[in-house]
Amino acid sequence: MVIVMWIIMAAVAVLLGTYVYFFFRRVFRFYNKGKTNKVLQILQIVLAVAGGFLSVNIWNGISVILLHLIFAAMLFDLLAIVLRRSLRNKRDKKYYRAAHILYHCGLIPVVAVFFILLYGFLNMENIIRTEYTVQTDKDISGYKVVLITDTHYATIQDTSLLKDSISEINTENPDIVILGGDIVEEGTSREKMREVFEVLQGIKSKYGIFYVYGNHDRQPYTDKRTYTDEELVQAITENGIVILEDNFAEINEELILVGRGDAAWGNDSGRASINKLLTGADMEKYIIVADHQPVEAEENNAAGVDLELSGHTHAGQIWPAKYFFDVMKMFRYGRYQEGNCTVIVSSGFAGWQYPIRTQAHCEYVVVNIQKK
């Protein structure tokens, strides 16, 4: 499998590098009045190699910008082909010559990507409220649940956005608050890790704040951790937040809130099956599963779970990532139904890795649970 992935990545690098070569050949010839020389040819090769390599190193911010430029240039190339064929009899017109110049100078994709990324940057700083209503036949009172997930605190988003949102969330008067994982990550310092839980404990709720781990919280993807597991647990619990990791809490004798160990940790976390977790539980109560990743919906439905709340996906974050989720038939964002189990996937309070969001939005989620 690893070899296949390397072959695919090499093929993509070669194809995109080749495109970069011909793109710059066209641009250089335009600015050099149709002429070329060895210096420009060498520069084209260097840019092609660099472009091919960076295009598959998607964890790099420069690579993301480059990929946007490449795909924008490809799109305008396709548009140019269509226009050439449809306007072949208009080549003597001024607008055709102007379009010809704009195309060959290479500025159109650059300008387009600038505005796309500017939108993505501003979109990352805009937090919206998303509301869902879920109905049940079970004999329960009405409940309001607030879900906050994927803040990736103090990495790519202004920390004041979370602080400023606390008072807004408090106006909801939530019964339960669920922190759905990836509240902190590898790029979060020890001081900021402590700070975020001090901020979050400011949310007022009737039955408490509950926390499940995400795949980043314990900083598994770095050898230079800024805090230990013990320090993380201490920061969470000393602020009155309850950690649920493959166990559950009974709330008001009507709800059971199950918190899952993160699926990315696999056997290392000893993630139990939902059936095992619910052994002995009163299934007449309304069952909520908080799971960082939107997985095992079929198992949850079969086990009698009523509602699953997740994050992790960031709704794709950068277009066109959502299509990969769709091809793999994965839950990406919004509300889904798996039998009698409703699954709600949040796009997250922030993004990850890159300070831009060109797909979906940042949010906190309000879920109203009502008896039919």
ABEGO torsion letter per residue (X at the ends): XAAAAAAAAAAAAAAAAAAAAAAAAAAAAAAAGGBBBAAAAAAAAAAAAAAAAAAABAABAAAAAAAAAAAAAAAAAAAAAAAAAAAAAAAABAAAAAAAAAAAAGAAAAAAAAAAAAAAAAAAABBBBBBBBBBBABBBBBBBBBBBBGAGBGAABBAAAAAAAAAAAAAAGBABBBBAEGABBAABBAAAAAAAAAAAAABBBAAEBBBBBBAAAAGAABABBABBAAAAAAAAAAAGBBBBBGBBBBBGGABBBBBBBBAAAEAAAGBBBAAAAABGBBAABBBBBBBABBBGAAAAAAAGBABBBBBGAGGGGBOAAAAAAAAAGBBABEBBBBEABBBBBBAEABBBGBABBABEBBBBBBBBBBBX
